[in-house]
């Protein structure tokens, strides 16, 4: 009985769209360093990656109103490096902003609906 149930569940999961099986990416941390040519932003992500089938493939910096200030594509899976941190420089954050948001994406789900707010250093 248990064997039959396991087989049934395994077969049923094959029929589900990959989006339903995808895992949400978690934004663990972000660091911001101002510079003369814009900000350097380093973001730490955690994601239950399964190789090329499902992986975090980018993150971006957004103003509170949703304006995209900078973006960092991720070109390959990091299934053996969790959590992982990647940086980008030259992010132009307008004067007067005291906080920004980070939003991540996966190759299966696209941009997450969730974003995480970070206060900029003074």
C-alpha positions as CSV (number, residue, x, y, z in Angstrom):
1,X,0.0,0.0,0.0
2,X,2.7,2.5,1.0
3,X,4.7,1.6,-2.1
4,X,1.7,2.1,-4.4
5,X,1.0,5.5,-2.7
6,X,4.6,6.6,-3.1
7,X,4.5,5.7,-6.8
8,X,1.3,7.5,-7.3
9,X,2.6,10.7,-5.6
10,X,5.8,10.5,-7.7
11,X,3.9,10.2,-10.9
12,X,1.5,13.0,-9.9
13,X,4.5,15.4,-9.2
14,X,5.7,14.8,-12.8
15,X,2.4,16.2,-14.1
16,X,2.7,19.5,-12.1
17,X,4.1,22.6,-13.8
18,X,7.7,23.3,-12.8
19,X,6.5,26.7,-11.3
20,X,4.5,24.8,-8.6
21,X,7.6,22.9,-7.6
22,X,9.9,25.9,-7.6
23,X,11.5,27.2,-4.4
24,X,11.4,30.8,-3.3
25,X,14.8,32.6,-3.1
26,X,15.7,34.2,0.3
27,X,17.5,37.5,0.5
28,X,19.7,37.0,3.6
29,X,21.7,40.2,3.6
30,X,22.9,43.2,1.6
31,X,25.9,45.5,2.1
32,X,26.2,48.9,0.5
33,X,29.4,50.9,0.0
34,X,29.2,54.4,-1.5
35,X,31.8,55.4,-4.0
36,X,32.6,58.2,-6.5
37,X,31.2,56.1,-9.4
38,X,28.0,54.9,-7.6
39,X,27.4,52.3,-4.9
40,X,28.8,48.8,-4.7
41,X,26.1,46.5,-3.6
42,X,26.8,42.9,-2.3
43,X,23.8,40.6,-1.8
44,X,23.6,37.2,0.0
45,X,21.0,34.8,-1.3
46,X,19.9,31.3,-0.2
47,X,18.0,29.1,-2.7
48,X,17.3,25.4,-2.9
49,X,19.0,25.0,-6.3
50,X,18.7,21.9,-8.4
51,X,21.3,22.8,-11.0
52,X,20.4,24.3,-14.3
53,X,16.7,23.2,-13.9
54,X,16.1,25.7,-11.1
55,X,18.5,28.4,-9.8
56,X,18.6,32.0,-8.6
57,X,19.5,33.9,-11.8
58,X,19.6,37.5,-10.6
59,X,18.8,40.3,-8.1
60,X,18.2,44.0,-8.4
61,X,18.1,47.1,-6.3
62,X,14.9,49.1,-6.4
63,X,13.9,52.5,-5.0
64,X,10.8,52.5,-2.7
65,X,8.6,53.4,-5.7
66,X,9.9,50.4,-7.7
67,X,12.3,52.2,-9.9
68,X,15.1,49.8,-10.8
69,X,18.5,51.3,-9.8
70,X,20.8,48.4,-10.5
71,X,20.7,44.8,-11.5
72,X,23.0,41.8,-11.1
73,X,22.4,38.8,-13.4
74,X,23.7,35.4,-12.1
75,X,24.9,33.2,-15.0
76,X,24.9,29.8,-13.4
77,X,23.6,27.7,-10.5
78,X,25.2,27.8,-7.0
79,X,23.8,24.5,-5.7
80,X,27.1,23.7,-3.9
81,X,27.6,27.2,-2.5
82,X,24.7,28.1,-0.2
83,X,24.2,30.8,0.9
84,X,26.2,32.8,-1.7
85,X,27.1,36.5,-2.1
86,X,27.6,38.4,-5.4
87,X,28.3,42.1,-5.9
88,X,27.8,44.8,-8.5
89,X,29.2,48.3,-8.7
90,X,28.1,51.6,-10.2
91,X,24.6,51.5,-8.8
92,X,23.3,55.0,-8.9
93,X,21.2,55.6,-5.8
94,X,19.6,59.1,-5.8
95,X,20.6,61.5,-3.0
96,X,18.0,61.7,-0.3
97,X,17.0,58.0,-0.4
98,X,17.6,56.4,3.0
99,X,16.6,52.9,2.1
100,X,16.3,50.7,-1.0
101,X,14.8,47.3,-1.7
102,X,16.4,44.1,-3.0
103,X,14.3,41.8,-5.2
104,X,15.6,38.4,-6.5
105,X,14.6,36.2,-9.4
106,X,14.9,32.6,-10.4
107,X,15.0,31.1,-13.8
108,X,11.7,29.2,-13.2
109,X,9.6,31.9,-11.5
110,X,11.0,35.2,-12.7
111,X,11.1,38.2,-10.4
112,X,9.8,37.5,-6.9
113,X,6.8,39.3,-5.6
114,X,8.6,39.7,-2.3
115,X,11.4,42.3,-1.8
116,X,13.4,43.2,1.3
117,X,14.2,46.7,2.5
118,X,17.6,47.8,3.6
119,X,18.7,51.0,5.2
120,X,21.6,52.7,3.5
121,X,24.7,53.6,5.6
122,X,25.2,57.3,6.3
